Amino acid sequence: MALTPLVYWAQRHEDIYLRVELTDVQNIDVHVDENVLHFSAQGHGAKGQNEYKFSLDFLLPVKPQVSYKSTQRQVNITVHKIQRGWWERLTLRERKPVFLAPDFDRWLDESDAEMEIREKEEKKNRLKASRQKEEGFVSLKTVFLIVYNLVQFLGFSWIFINMTVRLFIIGIGVKIYYTGEAESVTYFTENWLKHVRSKLFSDSLYDTFHTISDVMFFCQILALVEVLNAAFGVVKTGVIPTLIQVVGRNFILFIIFGSLEEMHHKPVVFFVFYLWSAIEIFRYPFYMLGCFNTEWKTLTWLRYTVWMPLYPLGVLAEALAVIQSIPIFDESKLFSIPLTKVIGTSVSFSYFLYIYLVLMFLGLFINFSHLYKQRKRRFRTKKRKAN
Ligand SMILES: CCCCCCCCCCCCC[C@@H](O)CC(=O)SCCNC(=O)CCNC(=O)[C@H](O)C(C)(C)COP(=O)(O)OP(=O)(O)OC[C@H]1O[C@@H](n2cnc3c(N)ncnc32)[C@H](O)[C@@H]1OP(=O)(O)O
């Protein structure tokens, strides 16, 4: 025989909530037919395990679509009113069915319900406002990163192209000079070629600092922004690797090359600048595309692969520059720390440079493993996305 479960009800301006006191419910059937809700299910109620049924003839029209959710302890039913409003009772008949009672857990009177609506609306508005603020910040951040990456890309491209063109011209100069044809040209032409060759060679290898340094200074000072970006969470990356990278390069640029005129004409400047710019012409456009949520696979591959040979070579070139600068610092006593007049001597900056050489290889190890992890993460996520 079908029994009636205990049913608790509450209302809001738009909905009716029913809570049916049945546990471990199965075979639930809930539907609204001609404004009457019919419920039947098997479950454990006040009369033990049984089939339970009830129906409710609503006071005012409701929508035929009902939603329900059954948990282990109860069945929650939501019925939607056709017209928004507050009902004075639930059923058409004035006499309340015996199995029906107010759900005091959800019960609100009309004014409380209005307050609830107002609170919900205010919460929604607050959420909307904060989302708009966040979106504004995100778009501002994106514009900032696009501009930053674009400026760096243009700077390093100028450096790289300038140096490549000069290197290419030397190549041709050397080739013309050493070919058999060159031997057959007049003494005047040979001398002229010799002059051109030596001029081009010295210009491109020995004069890198004077041609390139201003742009390199600009780009590397600007790169300090990357440390701030990492520190303030503007981009998702570690502060330590970025700090090592930026401080490491700026030390070479400003202290080793910038402060010693004797270093300006050394070919090592060429190698250091060339190796630095060779990665950045891929890294910055890769970041730029990332800002547009776009990816160009070849560029991604280059960004996460080219550093493998370039990083150790870059550190080697920087180490060579440091080693070459040591006798110059010793002789010039630049940055040396004067000891008291009694001792009458000073501690040369070169001692710091020996320590720095060790730090460089430590920095190489930290950043190499960081870049290796970034590469693995990048290609792992890509593979997972592809699956
Ligand atoms: C602490 C005191 C320091 C003392 C120093 C003493 C030791 C000094 C040793 C120094 C050795 C330096 C040698 C070096 O100068 C030699 C060379 O550079 S040789 C040339 C080769 N070099 C390189 O390849 C390094 C290039 N640089 C880098 O890759 C970065 O600077 C580095 C911090 C090393 C790594 O980059 P990052 O951690 O940012 O990795 P990702 O590129 O994968 O980026 C992670 C996510 O962040 C997003 N991101 C990062 N930057 C930007 C940006 N500007 N705009 C937009 N988005 C950015 C990126 O898209 C990634 O996000 P997602 O994963 O979602 O795609």
The ligand as an ORCA input file, in Angstrom:
! r2SCAN-3c Opt
* xyz 0 1
  C      70.577     36.770     -7.291
  C      71.755     37.576     -7.621
  C      72.294     37.289     -8.990
  C      73.766     37.076     -9.011
  C      74.167     36.671    -10.360
  C      75.371     35.837    -10.352
  C      75.405     34.760    -11.407
  C      75.208     35.211    -12.753
  C      75.156     34.098    -13.740
  C      74.422     34.562    -14.907
  C      74.512     33.731    -16.119
  C      73.734     34.440    -17.169
  C      74.175     34.001    -18.502
  C      73.336     34.613    -19.603
  O      73.493     35.996    -19.589
  C      73.790     34.030    -20.879
  C      72.776     34.163    -21.946
  O      71.750     34.733    -21.860
  S      73.195     33.375    -23.393
  C      71.772     33.421    -24.410
  C      70.762     32.350    -24.076
  N      69.977     32.789    -22.978
  C      68.744     32.342    -22.721
  O      68.202     31.513    -23.401
  C      68.014     32.938    -21.547
  C      66.887     33.827    -21.991
  N      66.135     34.272    -20.840
  C      65.108     33.565    -20.302
  O      64.657     32.570    -20.814
  C      64.471     34.134    -19.046
  O      65.074     35.305    -18.723
  C      64.497     33.141    -17.857
  C      64.134     33.853    -16.569
  C      65.883     32.521    -17.709
  C      63.444     32.047    -18.086
  O      62.214     32.556    -18.480
  P      60.818     32.246    -17.747
  O      61.001     31.684    -16.407
  O      59.974     33.458    -17.819
  O      60.234     31.061    -18.612
  P      59.158     31.079    -19.767
  O      59.666     31.802    -20.931
  O      58.732     29.667    -19.974
  O      57.918     31.919    -19.157
  C      57.100     31.424    -18.097
  C      55.673     31.981    -18.256
  O      55.681     33.383    -18.103
  C      55.240     34.019    -19.284
  N      56.073     35.177    -19.512
  C      57.328     35.357    -19.071
  N      57.787     36.550    -19.457
  C      56.797     37.131    -20.164
  C      56.659     38.382    -20.827
  N      57.658     39.259    -20.880
  N      55.478     38.638    -21.455
  C      54.449     37.768    -21.432
  N      54.514     36.565    -20.807
  C      55.684     36.259    -20.188
  C      55.428     32.987    -20.391
  O      54.573     33.180    -21.462
  C      55.124     31.712    -19.641
  O      53.727     31.593    -19.490
  P      52.970     30.283    -20.026
  O      53.656     29.111    -19.418
  O      51.562     30.483    -19.577
  O      53.131     30.320    -21.506
*
